[in-house]
Amino acid sequence: MSGNKETIRLENLVIGYETKTVAEGINASLNSGELTCLIGPNGAGKSTLMRTICAFQKKLGGSIFIEGKELSDYPDKELARKIGVVLTHRPQIQNMSVEELVALGRSPYTGFFGRLTEEDKRIVAEAIDMIGITSLKDRMIQNLSDGERQKVMIAKAIAQQTPLICLDEPTAFLDFPSKIETMQLLKKLCREQGKTIFLSTHDLELTLQIADRIFLMQNGTITSGTPQETAQSGALSSFIEREGIIFDKLQMRVKISR
């Protein structure tokens, strides 16, 4: 990954709420061309970290730099050209076609009236084609399966043309083949478009196989590194292992003893 550019840098970051610190002293980077998966136990603060990086929630201390500039220094419209966000919850949208929803990704560029130029339309069509949902473009959002809807939301983020895409549990509602397909698609975007993709997930086995880098969040801190580095440091074992559950560092697999 050595040739990849740093997109986000976290320096002594403190996250949480006015009355509660969730994690502190976070120092880590997200790089272009890399798929980084955020894992950790429930309640560790994964969603808080994701919301803070996406500017949905204020940090309590430290710094977040996006392409060398402090997050708080970005005006909203400029920030919308830097970060694309795909959330877990199903969009509460009715009577809008797939093509129209993907086109909303162009809103940071279209001005007050939101009219699409020919160039905007080309970018929307390319995003739809890239995600492989051209056959769905005229379908209404409410008539899509969970897997199809998730692909549409990813296409919208692609049409937004941001260097960073953050996804909060993008495989949460998907069946297993769709989980694999979605993760492979995100990896492909990193490789072919140099995107920085940061996602939270509970799909540990998939993460170990497909992530370039892992952020393991537990006990108020973050351990970051490649899956192999995180395994060799013992951090993955401390997260995974319980009575009857063993983590095999060599095979990078979770085993259940009988």
C-alpha positions as CSV (number, residue, x, y, z in Angstrom):
1,M,0.0,0.0,0.0
2,S,3.1,2.2,0.1
3,G,2.2,4.3,-3.0
4,N,-1.2,5.3,-1.6
5,K,-2.0,8.8,-0.6
6,E,-3.2,9.7,2.9
7,T,-6.8,10.9,2.7
8,I,-7.7,11.1,6.4
9,R,-5.5,11.6,9.4
10,L,-6.7,11.3,13.0
11,E,-4.5,13.0,15.6
12,N,-5.1,12.5,19.3
13,L,-8.8,12.4,18.5
14,V,-11.3,12.3,21.4
15,I,-14.9,11.2,20.6
16,G,-18.0,11.0,22.6
17,Y,-20.7,13.2,24.0
18,E,-20.8,16.2,26.3
19,T,-21.1,14.1,29.4
20,K,-19.2,11.0,28.2
21,T,-15.9,10.3,26.5
22,V,-16.2,7.1,24.4
23,A,-12.6,6.9,23.1
24,E,-9.5,9.1,23.2
25,G,-5.9,9.3,22.0
26,I,-7.0,8.0,18.5
27,N,-4.1,8.2,16.0
28,A,-4.7,6.6,12.7
29,S,-4.8,7.2,8.9
30,L,-7.0,6.2,6.0
31,N,-5.4,5.9,2.6
32,S,-6.5,6.1,-1.0
33,G,-6.9,2.8,-2.7
34,E,-7.5,1.0,0.6
35,L,-10.6,-0.7,2.0
36,T,-10.5,-0.1,5.8
37,C,-12.9,-2.1,8.0
38,L,-13.9,-0.8,11.5
39,I,-14.7,-3.7,13.9
40,G,-15.2,-4.1,17.6
41,P,-17.7,-5.1,20.3
42,N,-21.1,-3.5,20.5
43,G,-20.9,-0.3,22.5
44,A,-17.2,0.3,21.7
45,G,-18.0,3.5,19.9
46,K,-17.8,2.5,16.2
47,S,-20.9,4.5,15.2
48,T,-19.7,7.5,17.2
49,L,-16.3,7.4,15.4
50,M,-18.0,7.1,12.0
51,R,-20.4,10.0,12.8
52,T,-17.5,12.1,14.0
53,I,-15.4,11.5,10.9
54,C,-18.5,12.3,8.7
55,A,-19.1,15.6,10.6
56,F,-22.5,14.4,11.9
57,Q,-21.2,14.7,15.4
58,K,-18.6,17.1,17.0
59,K,-15.3,15.8,18.2
60,L,-14.4,16.4,21.9
61,G,-10.7,16.9,21.2
62,G,-7.8,16.3,18.8
63,S,-7.9,16.7,15.1
64,I,-9.4,15.2,11.9
65,F,-7.6,16.1,8.7
66,I,-9.1,15.4,5.3
67,E,-6.6,15.8,2.5
68,G,-4.4,17.9,4.9
69,K,-7.2,20.3,5.9
70,E,-9.0,20.3,9.3
71,L,-12.5,18.9,9.0
72,S,-14.0,21.9,10.9
73,D,-12.5,24.2,8.3
74,Y,-14.6,22.8,5.4
75,P,-17.8,24.6,4.5
76,D,-20.7,22.1,4.2
77,K,-20.8,22.2,0.4
78,E,-17.0,21.6,0.0
79,L,-17.2,18.8,2.6
80,A,-20.0,17.1,0.5
81,R,-17.4,17.0,-2.3
82,K,-15.0,15.1,0.0
83,I,-17.1,12.6,1.9
84,G,-19.9,10.3,0.6
85,V,-21.9,8.5,3.2
86,V,-24.0,5.3,3.0
87,L,-26.0,4.7,6.2
88,T,-27.4,1.4,7.5
89,H,-31.1,2.4,7.7
90,R,-33.3,2.0,4.6
91,P,-34.0,5.3,2.9
92,Q,-37.5,6.5,3.6
93,I,-38.1,7.4,0.0
94,Q,-41.2,6.6,-2.1
95,N,-42.0,7.1,-5.7
96,M,-38.5,7.9,-6.8
97,S,-36.7,5.9,-9.5
98,V,-33.3,4.4,-9.0
99,E,-31.9,6.8,-11.6
100,E,-33.4,9.8,-9.7
101,L,-32.0,8.7,-6.4
102,V,-28.5,8.2,-7.8
103,A,-28.7,11.6,-9.4
104,L,-29.1,13.1,-5.9
105,G,-25.4,12.4,-5.5
106,R,-24.7,15.3,-7.9
107,S,-26.4,17.8,-5.5
108,P,-23.1,19.2,-4.2
109,Y,-22.4,20.3,-7.8
110,T,-25.7,21.3,-9.3
111,G,-26.4,24.7,-7.7
112,F,-29.5,26.1,-6.2
113,F,-32.0,24.7,-8.7
114,G,-30.5,21.3,-8.9
115,R,-30.6,21.0,-12.6
116,L,-28.4,18.2,-14.1
117,T,-26.0,19.2,-16.9
118,E,-25.2,16.7,-19.6
119,E,-22.0,16.0,-17.7
120,D,-23.9,15.3,-14.5
121,K,-26.2,12.9,-16.4
122,R,-23.1,11.1,-17.8
123,I,-21.6,10.7,-14.4
124,V,-24.9,9.3,-13.0
125,A,-25.1,6.8,-15.9
126,E,-21.5,5.8,-15.3
127,A,-22.1,5.2,-11.6
128,I,-25.2,3.1,-12.3
129,D,-23.3,1.0,-14.9
130,M,-20.3,0.6,-12.6
131,I,-22.4,-0.9,-9.8
132,G,-24.2,-3.1,-12.3
133,I,-27.7,-1.8,-11.8
134,T,-28.5,-0.5,-15.3
135,S,-31.4,-2.9,-15.5
136,L,-32.9,-1.3,-12.4
137,K,-32.6,2.4,-13.3
138,D,-36.3,2.9,-14.0
139,R,-37.5,0.9,-11.0
140,M,-39.1,2.6,-8.0
141,I,-37.0,2.5,-4.8
142,Q,-39.7,0.9,-2.7
143,N,-39.8,-2.1,-5.1
144,L,-36.2,-3.0,-4.6
145,S,-34.7,-5.8,-2.4
146,D,-32.4,-4.9,0.4
147,G,-29.3,-5.9,-1.7
148,E,-30.5,-3.9,-4.7
149,R,-31.2,-0.8,-2.5
150,Q,-27.8,-1.0,-1.0
151,K,-26.2,-1.0,-4.4
152,V,-28.3,2.0,-5.4
153,M,-27.0,3.9,-2.3
154,I,-23.4,3.0,-3.2
155,A,-24.0,4.2,-6.8
156,K,-25.3,7.5,-5.3
157,A,-22.0,7.8,-3.3
158,I,-20.0,7.1,-6.5
159,A,-21.9,9.8,-8.4
160,Q,-21.0,12.2,-5.7
161,Q,-17.3,11.8,-6.8
162,T,-15.8,12.1,-3.3
163,P,-12.3,10.7,-2.5
164,L,-13.7,9.2,0.7
165,I,-16.8,7.0,1.1
166,C,-17.9,6.0,4.6
167,L,-20.4,3.2,5.0
168,D,-22.1,2.3,8.3
169,E,-22.7,-1.5,8.3
170,P,-23.3,-1.7,4.5
171,T,-23.9,-5.5,4.7
172,A,-26.3,-5.5,7.7
173,F,-29.5,-6.4,5.9
174,L,-28.0,-8.6,3.2
175,D,-27.9,-12.4,2.6
176,F,-24.5,-14.0,2.5
177,P,-23.9,-14.0,-1.2
178,S,-25.0,-10.3,-1.3
179,K,-22.6,-9.5,1.5
180,I,-19.7,-11.0,-0.4
181,E,-20.7,-9.2,-3.6
182,T,-21.0,-5.9,-1.9
183,M,-17.6,-6.2,-0.2
184,Q,-16.0,-7.3,-3.5
185,L,-17.5,-4.3,-5.2
186,L,-16.2,-1.9,-2.6
187,K,-12.7,-3.4,-2.9
188,K,-12.9,-3.0,-6.7
189,L,-13.7,0.7,-6.3
190,C,-10.6,1.1,-4.1
191,R,-8.4,-0.6,-6.6
192,E,-9.8,0.8,-9.8
193,Q,-10.7,4.4,-8.7
194,G,-8.3,4.9,-5.9
195,K,-11.1,5.6,-3.5
196,T,-10.7,5.6,0.3
197,I,-13.4,3.4,1.7
198,F,-14.1,3.2,5.4
199,L,-16.9,0.9,6.7
200,S,-18.1,-0.5,10.0
201,T,-19.1,-4.1,10.0
202,H,-19.8,-7.1,12.2
203,D,-18.8,-9.5,9.4
204,L,-15.5,-10.6,10.8
205,E,-14.7,-13.5,8.5
206,L,-15.3,-11.3,5.4
207,T,-13.2,-8.5,6.9
208,L,-10.3,-10.8,7.5
209,Q,-10.4,-12.0,3.9
210,I,-11.0,-8.7,2.1
211,A,-9.9,-5.7,4.1
212,D,-6.6,-3.9,3.3
213,R,-6.6,-2.4,6.8
214,I,-8.5,-3.0,10.0
215,F,-9.4,-0.5,12.7
216,L,-10.2,-2.6,15.8
217,M,-12.0,-0.5,18.4
218,Q,-12.2,-1.8,22.0
219,N,-11.6,-0.5,25.5
220,G,-11.6,3.1,24.4
221,T,-8.7,2.7,21.9
222,I,-8.1,1.8,18.3
223,T,-5.6,-0.7,17.0
224,S,-4.9,-0.3,13.3
225,G,-3.0,-2.3,10.8
226,T,-3.4,-4.9,8.1
227,P,-5.4,-8.0,9.1
228,Q,-2.1,-9.9,9.4
229,E,-0.5,-7.2,11.6
230,T,-3.6,-7.0,13.8
231,A,-3.6,-10.8,14.2
232,Q,0.2,-11.0,15.0
233,S,-0.1,-8.2,17.6
234,G,-2.6,-10.3,19.5
235,A,-5.3,-7.7,19.2
236,L,-7.6,-9.9,17.2
237,S,-7.3,-12.8,19.6
238,S,-8.2,-10.5,22.5
239,F,-11.3,-9.3,20.7
240,I,-12.5,-12.7,19.3
241,E,-11.5,-15.4,21.8
242,R,-13.9,-16.6,24.4
243,E,-14.5,-20.0,26.0
244,G,-15.0,-22.4,23.1
245,I,-13.9,-19.8,20.5
246,I,-10.4,-19.7,19.1
247,F,-8.7,-17.4,16.6
248,D,-6.1,-19.2,14.4
249,K,-3.5,-16.5,13.5
250,L,-1.9,-18.6,10.8
251,Q,-5.1,-19.4,8.9
252,M,-6.8,-16.1,9.9
253,R,-9.9,-18.0,10.8
254,V,-12.3,-18.2,13.8
255,K,-12.7,-21.8,15.1
256,I,-15.3,-23.2,17.5
257,S,-14.0,-25.9,19.7
258,R,-16.4,-28.8,20.4
